[in-house]
Amino acid sequence: MATPSDWLAGARPRTLPAAVAPVLTGTAVAAYVDEPVWWKAALALVVSLALQTGVNYANDYSDGIRGTDADRVGPMRLVGSGAASPRAVRTAAFVAFGVAGAAGLVLAATTAWWLAGVGLVCVLAAWFYTGGSNPYGYLGLGEVMVFVFFGLVAVIGTTYVQTETFEWLALAGAVGIGALACAILVVNNLRDIPTDTVAGKRTLAVALGDERTRYLYAFLVAAAAVAGVAVAAGSTWWALLGLVFLLPMVAPLRTVLGGATGPALVPVLQQTGVGELLWAVLVATPLFVAGIG
């Protein structure tokens, strides 16, 4: 029977900065162009954290019942390890999606009802990443969807529910956040190339191969830096502080480009998540100061 610490590990807390960063960035843009609505920002954070947790449990369930986690190198999986039953993990995923849906419905009711449709699409995308008979995560589309939902939708949506306007500054921030969120998935799939290949899971990393996947990771980090410059150009040059995120990214870049494999890549997941959160904090703080001040 899974212990509380097993369930916490199954939620993959190292990925949660990827849920906080877009809400922080989107709220900072709202503060700069108009004013933040803190209770809506809090609900957006609930949605983001619950979706991230839900997709982690959903992936655990779907990969577990397919047997693709049988020889997993990375963090412990509940179903694959036998610590929890598939039914229990699926229920945990649905509970998380339910929390996200409830918070999202409040935001839709107080902003625009079409947002409920966006939320439904987000939940379906989270489930069918590895769920269903033809999961898109097995077709090399995982990074695209992470960029769309944990970058574009999360940042622009957070800004929209507070300002009810579409802001190009939010788009620039979304590109930066989306690029780093993708980088987390890229290094995860880089680590799993050997086992995913055997299991028939054709991720983008499997399709590109080891070397080009490593270059993709570096490209995404560079893209986040360019996006930070774009945010600064459209707001305040103090937002260039965001480029400081490159300093802690030196170590993971060396690890990835240095050819590390297997367990040696596991710390890069957390390091990249911290880099994404740092990018958001250092870009957002000048926007808050300029907007509220």
DARASUL-V111666 format. One record per pair of residues at least 6 apart in sequence whose ideal C-beta (glycine too) atoms are under 7 Angstrom apart, sorted by sequence separation. I is the first residue (numbers start at 1). GAP is how many residues later the second one is. If there is no record, write none. Layout:
I/GAP ; I/GAP
This chain:
30/6 ; 63/6 ; 78/6 ; 129/6 ; 136/6 ; 160/6 ; 79/7 ; 108/7 ; 128/7 ; 129/7 ; 130/7 ; 189/7 ; 196/7 ; 232/7 ; 69/8 ; 72/8 ; 107/8 ; 108/8 ; 128/8 ; 129/8 ; 159/8 ; 205/8 ; 208/8 ; 231/8 ; 232/8 ; 27/9 ; 136/9 ; 197/9 ; 255/9 ; 69/10 ; 70/10 ; 79/10 ; 156/10 ; 196/10 ; 255/10 ; 69/11 ; 78/11 ; 105/11 ; 108/11 ; 159/11 ; 228/11 ; 229/11 ; 104/12 ; 193/12 ; 228/12 ; 256/12 ; 64/13 ; 129/13 ; 193/13 ; 255/13 ; 27/14 ; 63/14 ; 65/14 ; 156/14 ; 189/14 ; 228/14 ; 64/15 ; 104/15 ; 155/15 ; 156/15 ; 189/15 ; 190/15 ; 228/15 ; 64/16 ; 129/16 ; 189/16 ; 252/16 ; 60/17 ; 63/17 ; 193/17 ; 23/18 ; 60/18 ; 61/18 ; 101/18 ; 155/18 ; 156/18 ; 225/18 ; 60/19 ; 155/19 ; 186/19 ; 252/19 ; 125/20 ; 251/20 ; 252/20 ; 23/21 ; 65/21 ; 225/21 ; 23/22 ; 64/22 ; 101/22 ; 152/22 ; 155/22 ; 100/23 ; 151/23 ; 190/23 ; 248/23 ; 125/24 ; 151/24 ; 190/24 ; 20/25 ; 23/25 ; 61/25 ; 64/25 ; 22/26 ; 97/26 ; 151/26 ; 152/26 ; 248/26 ; 249/26 ; 122/27 ; 151/27 ; 186/27 ; 190/27 ; 248/27 ; 61/28 ; 150/28 ; 221/28 ; 19/29 ; 60/29 ; 61/29 ; 97/29 ; 19/30 ; 151/30 ; 186/30 ; 187/30 ; 245/30 ; 248/30 ; 122/31 ; 147/31 ; 150/31 ; 186/31 ; 57/32 ; 61/32 ; 221/32 ; 16/33 ; 19/33 ; 245/33 ; 18/34 ; 147/34 ; 183/34 ; 186/34 ; 245/34 ; 57/35 ; 58/35 ; 118/35 ; 146/35 ; 147/35 ; 218/35 ; 16/36 ; 57/36 ; 146/36 ; 15/37 ; 183/37 ; 242/37 ; 245/37 ; 182/38 ; 183/38 ; 244/38 ; 54/39 ; 57/39 ; 118/39 ; 143/39 ; 146/39 ; 217/39 ; 218/39 ; 180/40 ; 242/40 ; 15/41 ; 179/41 ; 241/41 ; 242/41 ; 11/42 ; 54/42 ; 143/42 ; 214/42 ; 53/43 ; 54/43 ; 142/43 ; 143/43 ; 214/43 ; 12/44 ; 179/44 ; 180/44 ; 239/44 ; 11/45 ; 179/45 ; 241/45 ; 11/46 ; 50/46 ; 54/46 ; 10/47 ; 239/47 ; 175/48 ; 176/48 ; 179/48 ; 238/48 ; 239/48 ; 50/49 ; 51/49 ; 10/50 ; 50/50 ; 111/50 ; 236/50 ; 176/51 ; 228/51 ; 175/52 ; 176/52 ; 231/52 ; 235/52 ; 46/53 ; 47/53 ; 50/53 ; 111/53 ; 107/54 ; 236/54 ; 172/55 ; 176/55 ; 224/55 ; 228/55 ; 235/55 ; 47/56 ; 46/57 ; 47/57 ; 172/58 ; 173/58 ; 172/59 ; 43/60 ; 142/61 ; 143/61 ; 140/62 ; 142/62 ; 169/62 ; 172/62 ; 12/63 ; 43/63 ; 44/63 ; 138/63 ; 139/63 ; 140/63 ; 43/64 ; 138/64 ; 140/64 ; 169/65 ; 9/66 ; 137/66 ; 168/66 ; 169/66 ; 9/67 ; 10/67 ; 40/67 ; 63/67 ; 140/67 ; 10/68 ; 58/68 ; 62/68 ; 58/69 ; 62/69 ; 187/69 ; 59/70 ; 51/71 ; 55/71 ; 59/71 ; 191/71 ; 6/72 ; 54/72 ; 58/72 ; 58/73 ; 62/73 ; 55/74 ; 191/74 ; 51/75 ; 190/75 ; 191/75 ; 2/76 ; 6/77 ; 6/78 ; 187/78 ; 2/81 ; 187/81 ; 188/81 ; 2/82 ; 187/82 ; 184/85 ; 187/85 ; 184/88 ; 183/89 ; 184/89 ; 180/92 ; 180/95 ; 181/95 ; 180/96 ; 177/99 ; 180/99 ; 176/103 ; 177/103 ; 48/106 ; 173/110 ; 44/114 ; 74/114 ; 41/117 ; 44/117 ; 74/117 ; 73/118 ; 74/118 ; 73/119 ; 40/121 ; 41/121 ; 40/122 ; 73/122 ; 72/123 ; 71/124 ; 37/125 ; 36/126 ; 22/128 ; 26/128 ; 68/128 ; 22/129 ; 26/129 ; 30/129 ; 34/129 ; 25/130 ; 26/130 ; 29/130 ; 33/130 ; 23/131 ; 26/131 ; 27/131 ; 68/131 ; 18/132 ; 22/132 ; 26/132 ; 30/132 ; 67/132 ; 22/133 ; 26/133 ; 30/133 ; 68/133 ; 33/134 ; 23/135 ; 27/135 ; 22/136 ; 33/136 ; 32/137 ; 29/138 ; 29/140 ; 29/141 ; 26/144 ; 29/144 ; 26/147 ; 25/148 ; 25/152 ; 22/155 ; 21/156 ; 18/163 ; 18/166 ; 15/169 ; 73/189 ; 73/190 ; 74/192 ; 32/203 ; 14/255 ; 18/255 ; 21/255 ; 25/255 ; 32/255 ; 14/256 ; 17/256 ; 21/256 ; 24/256 ; 28/256 ; 31/256 ; 17/257 ; 20/257 ; 24/257 ; 31/257 ; 15/258 ; 18/258 ; 25/258 ; 29/258 ; 32/258 ; 14/259 ; 17/259 ; 21/259 ; 25/259 ; 28/259 ; 32/259 ; 17/260 ; 24/260 ; 28/260 ; 31/260 ; 31/261
